[in-house]
Amino acid sequence: MDAAGSNPFAGVDYYTNPDYVAEVQRTIALNPSMTDELKKAQYIPAAYWIDTISRIGNISRVLDGALAQQNKTGRKTLTVFIVYDLPERDCAAAASNGEILCKDSTCADGIATYKSKYIDPIKAIFKKYPGLPIVAIIEPDSLGNIATNLNVQKCQIGQTAYLEGIAYAISQLSALPNLNIYLDACHGGWLGWDTNRAKIATVFKQVLGMAGGPDLVRGFATNTANYQPLGSLSDTADPCKLETQSNKAINEVIYVSLLTQTLETVGITGKSFIIDTSRNGVTDMRKDCSNWCNINGAGLGMRPTSDTKDSGIDNLDAYFWLKTPGESDGSSDPNAPRYDYHCGSADSFKPSPQAGEWDSDFFVMLVKNAKPPL
């Protein structure tokens, strides 16, 4: 772990998720008139999601590809993974409910499964690639649910599993010297309010203390798989009308700045951030910014880069595509398993398949609406 060292996104090449490349090629075959535009998006780096135990078997294939690229170019090649399979995952929604369950609030069996069948095998594979730089994003949205959604029964049941599971993931993965960890921090449209930032800072302090201390993580990731505007410190645009709701985090850069200050009040200092820009190129397409599922009118955002100087903040490591653009947030069919009403909202693209499944039509829309254009 090099949490206090140099920016892991700077001075390296990025490895492109090979499954994403294959899906874009399939979309090109279905949309020959869009071939030129789609090809431009084909090799843009996107993270690889380890969202089921079965997908652990693909990690070696991904890292073998990154290693081959690194050996060919002679340049360090970074691969980004999303660690996402907590017991009672997605406890306040339905679209991405996980495979590991809790029998009761102790979740002893679920925690044991998460540790032994999920985190330990991931660590074992990562350990075989000491010469490759790796970034792990830990459990999107999860700790935000602990901060704000404990009124939901599933979140109450999963609380112990979330805290203990994430602490274990951090403690184990941080032992690898070539790996940097970013703990997910949701987004400003969720945790931007002063009270919510204070709550999440307390939760972060607790889980990092359980893991072994704040120094085990390089920082935090925001806007993972969401659509909040990127913006900058000087940007006054407020498409979600957050400021009228007493939320100053009108864009993700401002949220990062505010969260940095809040974290410092609980002793978490010197942390860096990354922002997911995979689908936030269009900023004013939602009628209701609480809608998060397959947003109609969305577009690809800033390409992955460590050049973030225009943001106006100095602790922003990178913009990166953490969500794989083109993969659905959830099914729009109210009769489908794991249906979440947000996926049938007036802002949602329809029809849409189950969470994680590729949607060529949605991807074509993202490409057409890309800002900056491809």
C-alpha positions in Angstrom: 0.0 0.0 0.0 1.2 3.4 -0.9 -1.5 5.5 0.6 0.6 8.4 1.5 2.8 8.3 -1.6 2.3 9.6 -5.2 -1.0 9.7 -7.1 -1.5 6.2 -8.4 -3.4 7.6 -11.4 -0.5 9.9 -12.5 2.3 8.8 -14.8 0.8 5.4 -15.7 -1.3 3.9 -18.5 -4.8 2.7 -17.7 -6.0 -0.8 -18.5 -9.4 -1.0 -20.2 -11.9 -3.5 -18.9 -11.9 -6.2 -21.6 -15.6 -7.1 -21.0 -16.5 -3.5 -21.7 -14.6 -3.6 -25.0 -16.4 -6.8 -26.0 -19.8 -5.2 -25.2 -19.0 -2.0 -27.2 -18.0 -4.2 -30.1 -21.4 -5.9 -29.9 -23.1 -2.6 -29.9 -21.1 -1.5 -32.9 -22.4 -4.5 -34.8 -26.0 -3.6 -33.9 -25.5 0.1 -34.8 -23.3 0.3 -37.9 -24.2 3.9 -38.6 -22.6 4.8 -35.3 -19.4 2.9 -35.8 -17.0 5.9 -35.8 -18.5 7.4 -32.6 -18.7 4.0 -30.8 -15.2 3.1 -31.7 -13.9 6.3 -30.0 -15.5 5.1 -26.7 -14.3 1.5 -27.1 -11.0 1.7 -25.4 -11.7 4.3 -22.8 -10.7 2.8 -19.4 -13.5 1.7 -17.1 -13.3 -0.2 -13.8 -13.9 -3.9 -13.4 -16.7 -4.8 -10.9 -16.2 -7.8 -8.7 -19.9 -7.8 -7.7 -20.3 -11.6 -7.2 -18.2 -14.4 -5.8 -18.3 -16.0 -9.3 -16.6 -13.0 -10.9 -13.5 -13.5 -8.7 -12.5 -16.1 -11.3 -12.1 -13.3 -13.9 -9.6 -11.2 -12.0 -6.6 -13.2 -13.2 -7.7 -12.8 -16.8 -8.0 -9.0 -16.4 -4.7 -8.7 -14.6 -3.0 -11.0 -17.2 -4.1 -8.5 -19.8 -2.8 -5.6 -17.9 0.5 -7.3 -17.4 0.8 -8.1 -21.1 0.1 -4.4 -21.9 2.7 -3.3 -19.3 5.3 -5.7 -20.7 4.6 -4.5 -24.2 4.8 -0.8 -23.6 7.3 -0.7 -20.7 5.0 1.7 -18.9 3.2 0.9 -15.6 -0.4 0.0 -16.3 -3.1 0.6 -13.7 -6.2 -1.5 -13.3 -9.1 -0.3 -11.2 -11.5 -2.8 -9.4 -14.8 -2.2 -7.6 -15.1 -4.4 -4.5 -18.9 -4.8 -4.1 -20.5 -7.8 -2.5 -21.2 -7.1 1.2 -23.9 -9.1 3.0 -27.3 -7.4 2.5 -25.8 -5.2 -0.2 -27.9 -2.3 -1.4 -29.9 -2.4 1.7 -32.0 0.7 1.0 -32.9 -0.2 -2.5 -33.6 -3.3 -4.6 -32.0 -3.2 -8.0 -28.5 -4.4 -6.9 -29.4 -6.6 -3.9 -26.4 -8.9 -3.2 -26.0 -12.7 -3.0 -24.8 -12.9 0.7 -27.5 -12.6 3.3 -27.7 -12.1 7.1 -29.7 -14.5 9.2 -29.9 -11.9 12.0 -28.3 -8.7 13.0 -25.0 -10.3 14.1 -24.7 -11.6 10.5 -22.0 -14.1 11.7 -22.5 -16.5 8.7 -22.7 -13.7 6.2 -19.6 -12.0 7.5 -17.7 -15.3 7.5 -18.7 -15.9 3.9 -17.7 -12.3 2.9 -14.3 -12.8 4.5 -13.4 -16.3 3.5 -15.2 -16.7 0.1 -14.9 -13.1 -1.2 -12.1 -10.9 0.3 -9.5 -13.6 1.0 -9.6 -15.0 -2.6 -9.5 -11.5 -4.1 -6.4 -10.7 -2.0 -4.8 -14.0 -2.9 -5.1 -13.2 -6.7 -4.0 -9.6 -6.3 -0.9 -10.8 -4.4 0.3 -12.8 -7.5 0.8 -9.5 -9.4 3.2 -7.5 -7.3 4.5 -5.6 -10.3 1.1 -4.2 -11.4 -0.4 -1.1 -9.8 -3.9 -1.7 -8.6 -6.7 0.5 -7.2 -9.6 -0.9 -5.3 -12.8 1.1 -4.7 -14.5 -0.3 -1.6 -18.2 -1.0 -1.5 -20.1 1.8 -3.2 -23.0 3.4 -1.3 -22.7 1.0 1.6 -21.5 3.3 4.4 -23.8 6.0 3.2 -26.7 3.7 4.1 -25.3 3.3 7.6 -25.1 7.1 8.0 -28.6 7.9 6.7 -30.8 4.8 6.2 -30.9 2.9 9.4 -34.6 3.4 9.5 -34.7 0.7 6.8 -34.9 -2.7 8.3 -32.5 -4.3 5.9 -29.9 -1.6 6.7 -30.4 -2.3 10.4 -29.8 -6.0 9.8 -26.8 -5.3 7.7 -25.1 -2.6 9.8 -22.7 -4.9 11.6 -21.8 -6.7 8.4 -21.2 -3.5 6.6 -18.8 -2.1 9.3 -17.0 -5.4 10.0 -16.9 -6.4 6.3 -15.5 -3.1 5.1 -13.0 -2.9 7.9 -11.8 -6.4 7.0 -11.5 -5.6 3.3 -9.4 -2.5 4.1 -7.2 -4.3 6.6 -6.5 -7.2 4.2 -6.1 -5.4 0.9 -4.0 -2.6 2.3 -1.3 -5.1 3.1 -0.5 -5.3 -0.6 2.2 -2.8 -1.4 1.1 -2.3 -5.0 -2.5 -1.5 -4.2 -4.2 1.7 -3.2 -7.7 1.9 -1.6 -10.4 4.5 -2.0 -13.4 4.1 0.3 -16.7 5.0 -1.4 -18.2 8.3 -0.2 -21.5 8.3 -2.1 -22.1 11.8 -3.7 -23.1 15.3 -2.8 -26.7 14.9 -3.7 -26.9 12.3 -0.9 -24.4 13.3 1.8 -23.7 16.9 0.9 -25.8 18.4 3.7 -23.9 19.5 6.8 -25.6 17.0 9.0 -25.1 14.1 6.6 -21.4 14.9 6.1 -21.0 14.9 9.8 -22.7 11.5 10.0 -20.6 9.9 7.3 -17.4 11.3 8.8 -18.2 9.6 12.1 -18.9 6.4 10.3 -15.7 6.6 8.3 -13.8 7.2 11.5 -15.4 4.2 13.1 -14.7 1.8 10.2 -11.2 3.0 9.6 -10.4 2.6 13.3 -11.7 -0.9 13.1 -9.5 -1.6 10.1 -6.3 -0.3 11.7 -6.4 3.5 11.1 -7.0 6.1 8.4 -3.5 5.6 6.9 -4.6 2.3 5.4 -6.6 4.1 2.6 -5.4 6.7 0.1 -8.7 8.4 0.1 -12.3 8.3 -1.1 -14.3 7.9 -4.3 -17.5 9.9 -5.0 -20.3 9.7 -7.5 -19.8 6.0 -8.2 -22.4 4.9 -10.7 -24.3 8.2 -10.3 -25.1 11.3 -12.4 -24.2 14.3 -10.2 -22.5 17.1 -12.1 -18.7 17.3 -11.9 -18.4 21.1 -11.8 -15.6 23.0 -10.1 -15.1 25.2 -7.0 -16.0 28.3 -9.0 -19.0 26.8 -10.8 -22.3 28.3 -9.6 -24.6 26.1 -11.7 -27.0 24.2 -9.5 -29.1 21.9 -11.8 -30.4 19.9 -8.9 -31.4 23.0 -6.9 -29.5 21.7 -3.9 -28.6 25.1 -2.5 -32.3 25.9 -2.1 -32.4 22.8 0.1 -29.5 24.1 2.2 -27.0 21.8 0.6 -23.9 23.6 -0.6 -22.6 20.6 -2.5 -24.1 21.6 -5.8 -21.4 19.6 -7.7 -19.0 16.8 -6.9 -15.9 19.0 -6.7 -17.5 21.2 -4.1 -18.7 18.1 -2.3 -15.1 16.8 -2.2 -13.9 20.2 -0.8 -16.6 20.2 1.9 -16.2 16.6 2.8 -12.4 17.1 3.1 -13.1 19.8 5.7 -15.6 17.7 7.6 -13.2 14.7 7.7 -10.5 16.9 9.2 -12.8 17.6 12.1 -12.8 13.9 13.1 -9.0 13.5 12.5 -9.1 12.1 9.0 -6.6 14.3 7.2 -4.4 14.3 4.1 -6.8 12.2 2.0 -7.2 12.3 -1.8 -10.3 11.7 -3.9 -11.4 10.4 -7.3 -14.7 11.2 -9.0 -16.7 8.9 -11.3 -17.3 10.8 -14.5 -18.6 7.9 -16.6 -22.2 9.2 -17.1 -22.4 12.8 -15.8 -21.6 14.7 -18.9 -25.1 16.1 -19.1 -26.1 18.0 -15.9 -29.7 19.0 -16.3 -31.5 16.0 -17.6 -33.4 14.9 -14.5 -36.7 16.3 -13.3 -36.0 14.9 -9.8 -32.3 14.5 -8.8 -33.2 11.8 -6.3 -33.7 9.5 -9.3 -30.5 7.5 -9.9 -31.6 4.6 -12.2 -30.7 4.6 -16.0 -31.2 8.3 -16.4 -32.7 9.2 -19.8 -30.7 11.9 -21.6 -27.5 11.2 -19.7 -24.1 11.3 -21.5 -20.6 10.2 -21.1 -18.5 12.6 -19.0 -14.9 13.6 -18.6 -12.5 10.9 -19.8 -10.3 9.3 -17.2 -7.3 11.5 -16.3 -5.2 12.6 -13.5 -5.2 16.2 -14.9 -7.7 17.7 -12.5 -6.2 21.2 -12.1 -9.3 22.9 -13.5 -11.3 21.6 -10.6 -9.8 24.2 -8.3 -8.9 21.7 -5.5 -5.5 20.1 -5.0 -6.5 16.7 -3.4 -8.3 15.3 -6.4 -6.3 12.4 -7.8 -8.4 11.7 -10.9 -11.6 11.6 -12.9 -12.3 8.0 -13.8 -15.0 5.8 -15.2 -15.9 3.7 -12.2 -19.3 2.7 -13.5 -19.1 0.8 -16.7 -21.2 3.0 -19.0 -23.8 0.9 -20.8 -24.4 -1.5 -17.9 -27.9 -1.0 -16.5 -28.6 0.3 -13.0 -31.7 -1.9 -12.7 -34.7 -3.3 -14.5 -37.5 -1.0 -15.6 -40.0 -3.9 -15.6 -42.2 -3.7 -12.5 -42.8 -7.5 -12.6 -39.1 -8.3 -12.8 -37.1 -9.6 -9.7 -35.2 -6.9 -7.9 -37.4 -4.2 -9.4 -36.8 -0.8 -7.8 -39.4 2.0 -8.4 -36.6 4.4 -9.2 -35.9 2.4 -12.4 -39.5 3.0 -13.5 -39.3 6.7 -12.8 -40.2 9.5 -15.3 -36.4 10.2 -15.6 -35.5 6.6 -16.4 -34.6 5.1 -19.8 -37.0 2.4 -20.8 -36.9 -0.5 -21.3 -33.8 -1.4 -19.2 -32.5 -4.8 -18.2 -31.4 -6.1 -14.7 -28.6 -4.3 -12.9 -25.2 -5.0 -14.4 -26.6 -6.3 -17.8 -25.5 -4.4 -20.9 -28.0 -2.2 -22.7 -26.8 -1.2 -26.2 -29.5 1.4 -26.7 -28.6 3.1 -23.4 -24.9 3.1 -24.4 -25.6 4.6 -27.8 -27.5 7.4 -26.0 -24.6 8.0 -23.7 -22.2 8.2 -26.6 -24.4 10.6 -28.6 -24.8 12.9 -25.5 -21.1 12.8 -24.5 -19.7 16.0 -23.0 -17.1 16.8 -24.0 -17.9 15.1 -27.3 -16.0 12.0 -28.3 
